[in-house]
Amino acid sequence: MNQINRITIDKDICHGKPCIRGMRWPVEVVIDMLGSGMSIDEIIEDHPELEKEDILASLNFAKLYLSGRSINEVA
């Protein structure tokens, strides 16, 4: 699975916010956990439904968003 394909946008899940693999895990929450100082391993330990690739995809999505590119340009 292409890393960025792990990020899904569905108007019926979390009000259309970008989420991880259709789950109710918004990208912004993952970024917030990283920003609070949690390591990838700590996030996965606390939330085993997440995978390292999900967290990396969240970072990649944030980079694309801030650069002005859309998820569709790289998917």
N, CA, C and O atoms as a DFTB+ gen file, in Angstrom:
300 C
 N C O
     1  1       0.846      -1.187       0.000
     2  2       0.000       0.000       0.000
     3  2       0.885       1.242       0.000
     4  3       1.765       1.384       0.849
     5  1       0.651       2.135      -0.949
     6  2       1.351       3.405      -0.989
     7  2       1.076       4.139       0.321
     8  3      -0.068       4.206       0.771
     9  1       2.116       4.683       0.924
    10  2       1.979       5.310       2.234
    11  2       0.861       6.357       2.273
    12  3       0.072       6.365       3.217
    13  1       0.774       7.223       1.291
    14  2      -0.237       8.278       1.317
    15  2      -1.645       7.707       1.149
    16  3      -2.618       8.345       1.552
    17  1      -1.766       6.525       0.565
    18  2      -3.077       5.884       0.423
    19  2      -3.654       5.446       1.763
    20  3      -4.825       5.072       1.838
    21  1      -2.860       5.485       2.808
    22  2      -3.340       5.170       4.147
    23  2      -4.225       6.282       4.698
    24  3      -4.959       6.075       5.664
    25  1      -4.157       7.457       4.086
    26  2      -4.957       8.590       4.527
    27  2      -6.231       8.634       3.692
    28  3      -6.181       8.691       2.463
    29  1      -7.363       8.605       4.371
    30  2      -8.655       8.604       3.684
    31  2      -9.473       9.816       4.128
    32  3      -9.340      10.311       5.247
    33  1     -10.309      10.264       3.225
    34  2     -11.216      11.373       3.530
    35  2     -12.617      10.926       3.154
    36  3     -12.918      10.664       1.990
    37  1     -13.462      10.845       4.167
    38  2     -14.839      10.381       3.992
    39  2     -15.741      11.311       4.796
    40  3     -15.570      11.453       6.007
    41  1     -16.684      11.932       4.138
    42  2     -17.546      12.908       4.817
    43  2     -18.316      12.301       5.984
    44  3     -18.780      13.027       6.864
    45  1     -18.457      10.978       6.001
    46  2     -19.191      10.304       7.066
    47  2     -18.309       9.864       8.230
    48  3     -18.808       9.320       9.216
    49  1     -17.020      10.092       8.123
    50  2     -16.089       9.717       9.200
    51  2     -15.380      10.977       9.679
    52  3     -14.698      11.643       8.900
    53  1     -15.537      11.301      10.946
    54  2     -14.889      12.465      11.572
    55  2     -15.138      13.747      10.788
    56  3     -14.240      14.573      10.631
    57  1     -16.354      13.902      10.302
    58  2     -16.773      15.125       9.594
    59  2     -15.911      15.431       8.374
    60  3     -15.720      16.594       8.017
    61  1     -15.396      14.390       7.740
    62  2     -14.611      14.582       6.522
    63  2     -13.161      14.960       6.736
    64  3     -12.462      15.306       5.784
    65  1     -12.699      14.898       7.980
    66  2     -11.282      15.186       8.238
    67  2     -10.435      14.040       7.701
    68  3     -10.889      12.896       7.676
    69  1      -9.205      14.332       7.269
    70  2      -8.310      13.258       6.840
    71  2      -8.052      12.298       8.002
    72  3      -7.674      12.717       9.096
    73  1      -8.262      11.011       7.749
    74  2      -8.114       9.987       8.789
    75  2      -7.217       8.860       8.285
    76  3      -6.887       8.775       7.102
    77  1      -6.845       8.019       9.209
    78  2      -5.986       6.880       8.889
    79  2      -6.841       5.667       8.542
    80  3      -7.650       5.212       9.351
    81  1      -6.653       5.149       7.333
    82  2      -7.262       3.915       6.844
    83  2      -8.746       3.789       7.140
    84  3      -9.215       2.698       7.464
    85  1      -9.493       4.879       7.036
    86  2     -10.933       4.816       7.238
    87  2     -11.348       4.647       8.685
    88  3     -12.536       4.514       8.977
    89  1     -10.384       4.652       9.596
    90  2     -10.701       4.555      11.021
    91  2     -10.994       5.954      11.548
    92  3     -10.795       6.946      10.846
    93  1     -11.450       6.024      12.741
    94  2     -11.720       7.320      13.372
    95  2     -10.472       7.845      14.072
    96  3     -10.489       8.203      15.249
    97  1      -9.384       7.874      13.293
    98  2      -8.112       8.417      13.755
    99  2      -7.714       9.561      12.836
   100  3      -7.041       9.336      11.830
   101  1      -8.124      10.798      13.166
   102  2      -7.746      11.925      12.322
   103  2      -6.233      12.141      12.306
   104  3      -5.548      11.942      13.309
   105  1      -5.741      12.546      11.163
   106  2      -4.320      12.859      11.019
   107  2      -3.898      13.874      12.073
   108  3      -2.814      13.763      12.645
   109  1      -4.749      14.862      12.334
   110  2      -4.383      15.911      13.286
   111  2      -4.112      15.353      14.684
   112  3      -3.276      15.894      15.408
   113  1      -4.797      14.291      15.070
   114  2      -4.571      13.689      16.389
   115  2      -3.200      13.022      16.435
   116  3      -2.486      13.129      17.432
   117  1      -2.839      12.341      15.365
   118  2      -1.519      11.697      15.300
   119  2      -0.421      12.762      15.348
   120  3       0.564      12.610      16.071
   121  1      -0.593      13.831      14.581
   122  2       0.389      14.914      14.587
   123  2       0.476      15.544      15.977
   124  3       1.563      15.895      16.437
   125  1      -0.664      15.685      16.639
   126  2      -0.689      16.234      17.992
   127  2       0.094      15.349      18.970
   128  3       0.837      15.855      19.812
   129  1      -0.075      14.038      18.855
   130  2       0.666      13.133      19.738
   131  2       2.170      13.268      19.505
   132  3       2.949      13.300      20.458
   133  1       2.573      13.346      18.244
   134  2       3.995      13.536      17.942
   135  2       4.478      14.877      18.487
   136  3       5.566      14.971      19.054
   137  1       3.661      15.907      18.310
   138  2       4.022      17.234      18.781
   139  2       4.127      17.337      20.290
   140  3       4.847      18.188      20.813
   141  1       3.402      16.464      20.996
   142  2       3.463      16.471      22.458
   143  2       4.708      15.749      22.970
   144  3       4.971      15.722      24.172
   145  1       5.471      15.163      22.042
   146  2       6.714      14.510      22.430
   147  2       6.673      13.000      22.418
   148  3       7.677      12.354      22.717
   149  1       5.526      12.419      22.076
   150  2       5.453      10.958      22.012
   151  2       6.258      10.456      20.827
   152  3       6.258      11.066      19.757
   153  1       6.938       9.350      21.026
   154  2       7.667       8.719      19.927
   155  2       6.701       7.826      19.147
   156  3       5.603       7.517      19.611
   157  1       7.129       7.425      17.968
   158  2       6.311       6.503      17.172
   159  2       6.047       5.232      17.964
   160  3       4.922       4.732      17.986
   161  1       7.068       4.714      18.604
   162  2       6.905       3.479      19.382
   163  2       5.919       3.659      20.536
   164  3       5.137       2.753      20.824
   165  1       5.949       4.818      21.198
   166  2       5.013       5.066      22.297
   167  2       3.580       5.147      21.779
   168  3       2.661       4.634      22.416
   169  1       3.386       5.783      20.635
   170  2       2.044       5.887      20.053
   171  2       1.512       4.495      19.721
   172  3       0.362       4.178      20.024
   173  1       2.344       3.674      19.104
   174  2       1.920       2.323      18.731
   175  2       1.660       1.475      19.974
   176  3       0.733       0.665      19.994
   177  1       2.470       1.658      21.000
   178  2       2.265       0.903      22.237
   179  2       0.919       1.272      22.879
   180  3       0.196       0.401      23.363
   181  1       0.595       2.560      22.879
   182  2      -0.667       3.017      23.461
   183  2      -1.873       2.729      22.566
   184  3      -2.990       2.553      23.053
   185  1      -1.636       2.683      21.259
   186  2      -2.725       2.517      20.287
   187  2      -2.313       1.460      19.252
   188  3      -1.931       1.805      18.134
   189  1      -2.392       0.176      19.622
   190  2      -1.881      -0.895      18.758
   191  2      -2.599      -1.041      17.411
   192  3      -2.108      -1.743      16.526
   193  1      -3.751      -0.390      17.247
   194  2      -4.415      -0.445      15.952
   195  2      -3.695       0.413      14.916
   196  3      -3.941       0.279      13.717
   197  1      -2.811       1.285      15.372
   198  2      -2.008       2.104      14.464
   199  2      -0.711       1.383      14.128
   200  3      -0.199       0.594      14.923
   201  1      -0.194       1.661      12.954
   202  2       1.070       1.081      12.507
   203  2       2.049       2.208      12.207
   204  3       1.651       3.346      11.961
   205  1       3.309       1.879      12.229
   206  2       4.344       2.877      11.949
   207  2       4.067       3.587      10.620
   208  3       4.248       4.801      10.519
   209  1       3.637       2.852       9.621
   210  2       3.369       3.427       8.304
   211  2       2.226       4.440       8.364
   212  3       2.208       5.396       7.589
   213  1       1.267       4.236       9.283
   214  2       0.177       5.196       9.461
   215  2       0.710       6.535       9.963
   216  3       0.297       7.599       9.500
   217  1       1.619       6.462      10.905
   218  2       2.188       7.677      11.488
   219  2       3.046       8.405      10.460
   220  3       2.989       9.629      10.351
   221  1       3.830       7.657       9.716
   222  2       4.639       8.269       8.660
   223  2       3.757       8.864       7.567
   224  3       4.072       9.919       7.017
   225  1       2.656       8.190       7.253
   226  2       1.718       8.717       6.260
   227  2       1.093      10.013       6.755
   228  3       0.857      10.926       5.963
   229  1       0.820      10.106       8.053
   230  2       0.276      11.335       8.628
   231  2       1.254      12.492       8.475
   232  3       0.863      13.604       8.123
   233  1       2.507      12.225       8.738
   234  2       3.529      13.265       8.564
   235  2       3.649      13.673       7.101
   236  3       3.766      14.857       6.787
   237  1       3.619      12.700       6.222
   238  2       3.709      12.980       4.789
   239  2       2.498      13.798       4.330
   240  3       2.647      14.735       3.546
   241  1       1.312      13.451       4.811
   242  2       0.109      14.199       4.464
   243  2       0.238      15.647       4.944
   244  3      -0.086      16.577       4.205
   245  1       0.708      15.836       6.171
   246  2       0.865      17.194       6.711
   247  2       1.847      17.994       5.862
   248  3       1.624      19.177       5.603
   249  1       2.919      17.364       5.432
   250  2       3.898      18.043       4.580
   251  2       3.253      18.458       3.261
   252  3       3.438      19.585       2.802
   253  1       2.499      17.548       2.656
   254  2       1.824      17.861       1.398
   255  2       0.816      18.993       1.581
   256  3       0.745      19.908       0.761
   257  1       0.055      18.926       2.637
   258  2      -0.957      19.945       2.912
   259  2      -0.314      21.326       3.066
   260  3      -0.800      22.315       2.517
   261  1       0.771      21.376       3.812
   262  2       1.452      22.655       4.040
   263  2       2.144      23.177       2.785
   264  3       2.351      24.382       2.644
   265  1       2.494      22.286       1.889
   266  2       3.141      22.701       0.645
   267  2       2.117      23.181      -0.386
   268  3       2.486      23.716      -1.432
   269  1       0.832      22.988      -0.085
   270  2      -0.217      23.410      -1.007
   271  2      -0.622      22.327      -1.992
   272  3      -1.484      22.557      -2.841
   273  1      -0.022      21.161      -1.894
   274  2      -0.377      20.056      -2.782
   275  2      -1.524      19.271      -2.170
   276  3      -1.754      19.344      -0.963
   277  1      -2.234      18.531      -2.982
   278  2      -3.347      17.732      -2.465
   279  2      -2.961      16.269      -2.461
   280  3      -2.013      15.855      -3.129
   281  1      -3.707      15.500      -1.702
   282  2      -3.490      14.062      -1.617
   283  2      -3.683      13.415      -2.979
   284  3      -3.043      12.407      -3.277
   285  1      -4.560      13.982      -3.816
   286  2      -4.841      13.420      -5.133
   287  2      -3.672      13.577      -6.091
   288  3      -3.561      12.822      -7.056
   289  1      -2.800      14.543      -5.842
   290  2      -1.664      14.766      -6.735
   291  2      -0.608      13.674      -6.612
   292  3       0.172      13.461      -7.541
   293  1      -0.575      12.981      -5.479
   294  2       0.457      11.967      -5.270
   295  2      -0.096      10.560      -5.119
   296  3       0.663       9.591      -5.114
   297  1      -1.394      10.441      -4.997
   298  2      -2.004       9.118      -4.784
   299  2      -1.912       8.273      -6.032
   300  3      -2.371       7.131      -6.040
